[in-house]
Amino acid sequence: IKMVADFHGKAPTNPAPCLTICSGSTGYGNTNWRGGSGYAATEVDISQCGFVTTPIVTTALTGNGYHGHTVGTTSVWSLTKDRFTIIVSGPAWTGFRNTAWSRYWILTRDEAT
């Protein structure tokens, strides 16, 4: 894997190994969603990835219903090197408890570990 631009859009400056990549899923139908007035949220533990600094996150939401009608499905909240939270809203939140929504993610960071 070759990284051509870092978090700031500049050439990476850290020595090899300079790129850490980690991916995973909360588990189809096993995601611990919590809901409130107009939203559903889940916290994702990424501590096993071993990042030294906060990574760049790409996410996807899958499921068997309603997930295509949400807002914020790729918006990451409270991101640290060990966890992040996804909060989705919209008409879909009312039906999320009866679906098998799950969160997939790919994390990357240019850092010497």
Secondary structure, 3 states (H helix, E strand, C coil): CCCCCCCCCCCCCCCCCCEEEEEEECCCCCCCCEEECCEEEEEEECHHHCCCCCCEEEEEEECCCCHHHCECCCCEECCCCCEEEEEEECHHHHHHHHCCCEEEEEEEEECCC
